């Protein structure tokens, strides 16, 4: 009966004489053979390998007689173990690392040896994702192989589905049996992600079947318009409309769908106008077109116009004309409401580095601001009176009569800041606005 050492030597001889694919680790300095990896089996989702470590006087893992390690690694079924000299050892980072070379440059050969045609590139991609995270400096074989199967085994399914993930990817169910389950996507969201080549983070933590169906219908319509106009608008549409459809209430701009519903406009006709016609004939991107249109239709509606062009060929011109014609005369009761709002808004008076921020005292101050800067803040009189918006002026302390930047605060957020002709504030002015936001704990 063979003793343990004899059994180990016999196993080494069997492996060396097998037809297993192999790879020799040669020391970069000593140029001596350190060990040899033998691949007993490789699968689309893992491998079964041996590693024979040559005897060493200095390496305790090898010892004077050398060692043989066996590693089984099955990502799909999450089965993994390591044996050393026929005995089970912990599946630890250190024990995994002992099976692989310390020379990072050998990774290409090792990954090629362990990979099948179906999972080519999987291990290299996982190494870059998991080999070094946070403040770790170097990418380690053992660390990434250990993390991949103990914490991130879903990486294999996502990789094969062509999904690129990073540390910001939201994973709802790490044990899911499909990419859709892992990422927590509905069938319609999964269909949209693939059909329109959307970022995998498009639907992070969003769950709303009604919104899913509405969005895919709108995207189908956008695609037909893209072909008609020769423009790509899917991402721009998502950026402006997705939050509204899913009820997130945090909008990059006024959503076209919300404006259409509020003013009883045919939604698809309005989408065509804002996203395509304004771009092709007027050179306006959707963000600018929506901003101008929201003010334009509000002003014309508040002025009681029964007949006005709902789809002006020159939106900016129509907007500016409406702004100049927009006159609000408050009655006695409304002026009392204005004064109440003004007293509340005075809390935002602020001075910093030669600049001053303060609210308008009279409705006429808003009219003047809009006329001088060439934007439509003069039409915000009722918003300020009702307290739905706070309008503030940014001016130089030594010249408070000369408008520079108009700021709108809604809730706990700076909704917009516009200079002359709706241009953004200068870098210096942005610094002041940021300091102001920090003082009053406002999001920008």
N, C-alpha and C positions, 0 to 999 in steps of 0.2 A: 504493500500500500504506500502511495507516494505521500511524502510530507509536503507542507505548504510551499517550501522553496522549490521543490521538484515540480509541483503543479504549476507554479508561476513560470519556471523555465520552460516547461512543456508548452504552455499557452503562448509564450513569446515565440517559440520555434514554429508553432502552428500558424501564427499570424504572419511571421516573416516569410514563410513558405507559401502563403496564400496568394491569390491573384487580386487582392484588394488594391485599389488605388492608394498611393502613398505620397507623402511629402516629407523631405528631410529638413530638419532645422539645423542650420550651420551657424556657429557662433560668429558674429560680425568681427570680433577681434581675434579670437583664438583660431578661427577657421576650422574648428573641430566639430564633429557631429555631436549635437546635444541630444537629439531625439528624433523619432520618426512617427508621423501620424498615419494611420491606416483607416480607410473608410470602409466599414463593413456594409453600410447601407446609407443611401441618401434618398430623402423623400422630398416632395414638393413643399413640405411644411416641417422639415427637420432632418436629423441624421443620427447615425449610430457609428461611433468611432472608437478606435484604440489609439493610445499614445504610449510608445515605449521610450522611456527616458534612459539614456545611456548612463552607466556608472560614473560617479563623480566624487572627487575627494573634497570638494568645496560646497556642492549644492546639497543641502539636507533633504530636499524632495526626491533626489535621485538615489542618494546613498551609495555605498561601495558596491552594491550588487545591481544597481539600477532598479527602476520600478516600471510597472505597467498599469496604465489607467484606462478605464472604459467609461464612456459617456453616452447616455441615451437622451435624445432631445427631440420632443414631439410637440410643436407649437399648437397644432390643431386640437389635439386631445389633452394638451397641458400635462404631459407625462415627462418626467425628467429625473435622472439619477446619475450618480458617479460612483464607480468602484475603483479602489486603488489596491493593487496586489490581491485582488479577488474579494476584498472587504468593502462593504458600503461605507462611504464617507459623506459628510454633509455637502449638499449642493450649495456651496458658498461661493462668493466672488473669488476668494483666494484659491479654492480648489478648482474652479473653472479656469481661472487665469493660469494655473500651473500646467494646463494641457496645451496652451497656445503660446506661440513665440512672443518674446518681448520686443522683437524688432517690428516696428509698425509698418515698415516697408514690405514685409512679407504678407500683409493682409490680402493683397490682390490674389496671390497664388492660393492662399488658404480658402478664401471665399469661392474661387473658381472650383476648387476641389470639393467643397461641400454643397455647391449649388446644382440644381437641375435646370433644364431649359425653362421650366414654368416659374421658377423663383429667382431667376438671374437678377442680381442687383439688390435683392431683399436685404442681405446681411450688411452690405456696404451702406445702404440707406439707413438701416437701423443703428449701425455703429455711429454715424454722424449725429443721429438724434439722441441716442442713449449712452454713448460711450463717455461723454463729458457733459454734465448738466450743472446749471447754477455756477458756482465758483470753481468747479473742477477744471483743471488745466489741460489734462491729456485724455485722449480717447483710449480706453482700455478694452481689450477683448473680453476678459472675464466679466468686467462690470456690465458691458452691454449685453452679452449673452445671458447673464443672470437676470438683468432687468427685463429683457425682452420676454422671457418665458414666465417669470414670476409676477410681473406687473403689467406688461404691455404685449401680451400674446395676441391681442386683437390687431396689432401692427401688421401682422402677416396677411390677414384678410383685406385690410384697407390698402396695403401696398399692391396686392394683386388686382384690386379693383381700380388701380390707377389713381388712388386718392393720396395726395401729399399732406402729411400731418406735421404739426409742430407742437410746441408746448402750450399754445393757445387753443388748440383744437378741443372742442367740447365733446367729451365721450360720456354718453348717458348710461350705456350698459356694456362694460368691458367684457362681459361673458356672452354677448350677442353672437348669434350664429351667422349673421350677414352684416355687411357694412351698414345697411339701413337700420338694423336693430342696434348696432354698436353706437351709431351717431344719433339715435333717437329721432330719425326722420320718418315722416309719414310717407305713404306710397306716392302721393302726389308731389311732395317735396323731393323725393328721390328721383322721380321722373323729370322734374324741372332741372335739378342739378345736372343730370346727365344730358338732357335734351338741349339745354342752353349753355352748357359748359360753365356753370356757376361755381364760385368758390365754395368749398365745403363748409365754410363758416357762415354762409348766407342765412341759414335757418337755425343758428345756434339758439337752443332753448325756446324756439317758437312752436307753438302747438295750437292750431286753429283750422279745423277742416274747411270751414266756410271761406276763410281767408286764402287757404291753399287753392281752392277751386276758382276763386275770383282772380287770384294772381296768375294762375296758369292760363286762364282765358285771356287776360290782358297781355301776357307775354306772347301768346299765339298771335294776337292782333298786332303787337309791336313788330314781330318778325315779318308779317306781311307788308307792313309799312316800310321796314328796312329794305326789303327787296324793291319796293316801289320807288323809294327816294334815294337809295344807295347810301344810306347812313347806318351806323351801328348805334343803337339807343337802348339796348337791354339793360346795361349796367347803370346808365343815367336814370332810366325809369325806376329801377330797383332802389337806387340811392334816394330818390325823391318820394316814392310811393309805398315802399314795403312797410315802413314803420306805421303809417296810417292804417293800412289794411289789417295789420296784426295788432292794432290797438296799443302801440307802445307809447304814443303821445310825445315822442321826441322827434321832431322833424327837422331835416336839413333845410327845407324850405317849405312854403305852403304847398301841400300835395295837390296835383291837378284834379284828382278824384274828389278830394274834399271841396275844392272850389266849385267844381261842376255840380256837385250835389247841393251845395249851399245856394247857388244861384240858378238852379234848375236848368243847367246846360246839358245837352246830350254828351255823355261821358266820352264815348269813343271819338266823336267829332272834335271835342275839346282836346283830347290826347293828341290827335293828328295835328291840330293847330299848334299846340304848345311845343311838342317835341320835334315836329318835322317842318311845318310851314314856317314857324318863326326862325328856325335854323337856316333853312334853304333861302328864304326870301329876305330875311332881316338880319341874319348873322347873330342871332341871340341863342345862347345855350338855354336849356330848360330852366336852370336855376334863375337866370336873369329874367327870362320871360315870365316865369311864375311870380317872381317878386313884383315886377311891373304890373302884371295883369291883376294880381290880387288887390293892389291899390287902385288900379284903374276902375275895376268893376265896383269896388266898394264906394268910391267917390261918386260915380255916375248914379249908382243906386240911391245913395244918401241924398243926392241932389234932386232926386225924383224924376230923372230922365225916363220917359216912357219909350222913346226910340233912340237907340244908340247902337253903334257897331259893336257887336259882341266878339267879332273876330277881325280887328283892324289890321289892315295890310301894313301899317306902320305903327306898331304898338307903342314904341317909345314916344313918338310924336303925340299920339292920342292920349297917352298917360300924362304928358306934360301939359297939354291943353286942358285936360280935366282938372289937373292940379291948380292951374292958374285961375280957372273958373270956380273952384271950390271955395265957397264962402259960407262960413258958419256964424250966425248971429245968435248968441245965447240969450234966452229970456232970464228973468230975475231968478227963478227957481234953479235954472241950470247954472247960472253964475254962482249961486250958493254952493252947488255941488262941486263946481270947479275950485272954489276957494277951499272947501274941505279937503279935496284931493291935493291941492297945493301945500296945505299945512302938513299933510302926511308925507308928501314927497320931499319936503325940506330936510328930512332925515338923511337924504343922500348928498347933501352939500359936502364938498370935499376939495381940499387943496393939496397940491404936491408938486414940488420942483417947478414953480413958475406957471403952473396950470391950475384951473379951477373948474369944478363940475358942479352944476346947480340946475334946479328945475325951472321951467318958464313960469313967471308970475301971472301973466295974462294970456288969454287966447291969442292976442295979436302978436305975442312973442313967437308963437309957433309959426304963424303966417310969415313973419319976417325971416325966421330961420330957413324955412322952405324956399322962399324967394331968393335969398342970398346964396344958398348952397345948391339950388337947382334940383331939389328933390321934394317929395310930397309930404313931409312931416306936418305941413299946415293942415293936412286932412285928418290929423290924429286928435283933433280937439275933443271929439266925443269920447274917444278911447281914454284920454287923460281924465276927462270929466267923470266918466263912469268908474275909473279906477282899474280898468282892464289892462292898461299899459302905463308905465312911467316913462316920460320923455325927459331926458337930461341933456344939457348943453356942455360941451367941453370947449373951454376958451382959455386964452392967455390971461393971467391975473392982471397984467398991466393994460389989457385991452379987451375987457369983458363984453364990449359992444360988438365985437367982430366974430361972427360965427366961424367955427372950425370943424367940429365933429358933432353929430347928433347921435345920441345913444338911446336905445329902447330897452327897458327892463321889464320882463314879464315873469311874474312869480319870483323864483330864486335864480333867474338866469338872465344874462345879457343877450337879448335876442338878436340885436344887430347894432352896428356902429358904422355910420356913413359920413364921409366927408363930402366935398363939393362934387356935384354930379354923380352922387352915389358911389364915388370911389372909396376904397378902404382907407382907414387912418394911416398916417406915416408910422415908421418904426418907433419914433420917439413918442408919438401919441398912443401907440399900442402899449408901451411900457406904462404910461399913466393909467390907461384903462385896466390893465392887468392888476396894478397896485390897488386901484379902486375896487375891483372885483374881489381881491383877497381881503380887503378891509371889511367889506359887507357880505363876505361868504357867498358870492354869486358865481354860478357856473358861466363859462363863456361859450 
